[in-house]
Amino acid sequence: MSQFAKLTLFSALLLFSLFAVAQGPTFPTVVFTQEFLSLNPPQYKIRVNQIGNAHYDSMPNSTQQSGEPYSLDFNVSNATRDKIFNALQTLNFLANPVPDAPGDSGTHTLVYAYMDTLHSATYHGTSNPTAKQLTTIFQGISETLESARRIDKAHHSKDPALADEIKRMLARAKAGELVELQLAVPVLQSITADTTVSPDIRSQAQTLLKMATATAPV
């Protein structure tokens, strides 16, 4: 599939999702999208509702780099859900514009929907600390899911890149860049249980497991 076709497919899926949100969801719902073509994935979308149900979609740069488009249903923790919706409340549920600060940080869009209410905001960078916090939360969730995805793929294909991917994920976890680390637990457990994987990689996976358990929000 060509890059143009992939981006067109992602745009179609995004429009479909936003149309579905616009119909008036049963629970307050937020959709965050990021488009940053120099990153991998260049586009992703996260949808979260007020009871913690969530969905993730991403589009890779190429099938050679990270495979086909990725979708996942999951649940966010109560703590992360509350941070998201408390931030939205502070932002008046996007009824007011989010200050935009031009910069090389991609394009971000937030959509809030509940029954007949539909608000949205598009920005690049922003000087608003609450919008920054919200952006960082969603970016951290994507980092966790994409890191786990790459690690799982490398593990099952016995790719030597597994060592670098585990090392990178551990560094990001220690730097506090990953949100909802517990979502990676099944992937990490499969590595620690695999005796064909090197002791060093399994040790790093075990460290990540301990971090996920210790920092897992309620």
Stockholm file with secondary structure:
# STOCKHOLM 1.0

chainA/1-218         MSQFAKLTLFSALLLFSLFAVAQGPTFPTVVFTQEFLSLNPPQYKIRVNQIGNAHYDSMPNSTQQSGEPYSLDFNVSNATRDKIFNALQTLNFLANPVPDAPGDSGTHTLVYAYMDTLHSATYHGTSNPTAKQLTTIFQGISETLESARRIDKAHHSKDPALADEIKRMLARAKAGELVELQLAVPVLQSITADTTVSPDIRSQAQTLLKMATATAPV
#=GR chainA/1-218 SS CCHHHHHHHHHHHHHHHHHHHHTCCSSCEEEEEEECTTSSSSEEEEEEETTSEEEEEEECSCHHHHCSCEEEEEECCHHHHHHHHHHHHHTGGGTSCCCCBCSSSCEEEEEEEETTEEEEEEESBCSCHHHHHHHHHHHHHHHHHHHHHHHHHHHHTTCTHHHHHHHHHHHHHHTTCCSCGGGGHHHHHHHHTCTTSCHHHHHHHHHHHHHHHHHCCC
#=GC SS_cons         CCHHHHHHHHHHHHHHHHHHHHTCCSSCEEEEEEECTTSSSSEEEEEEETTSEEEEEEECSCHHHHCSCEEEEEECCHHHHHHHHHHHHHTGGGTSCCCCBCSSSCEEEEEEEETTEEEEEEESBCSCHHHHHHHHHHHHHHHHHHHHHHHHHHHHTTCTHHHHHHHHHHHHHHTTCCSCGGGGHHHHHHHHTCTTSCHHHHHHHHHHHHHHHHHCCC
//
